[in-house]
Amino acid sequence: MDINDLFDGILKSINQFADEIAEQRLQKKMQDTGRGPENGSKNAENFEAKEKRGVTSFPKRE
């Protein structure tokens, strides 16, 4: 093993650790904002309902 292999291994470990931390932060943020896979369909339904209301609220031209 040469010095480059050692540094490559260290860098790979650091990147893996950083990815895990980023994933944990993303999961926490999704829980805090209520935007997670468990709420995805609920939010999508609310969006569709609001979108439909917006379209039907335009005044009709005569």
PyMOL commands that set and color helices and strands:
alter all, ss='L'
color gray80, all
select helices_A, chain A and resi 3-33+40-56
alter helices_A, ss='H'
color red, helices_A
deselect
rebuild
show_as cartoon
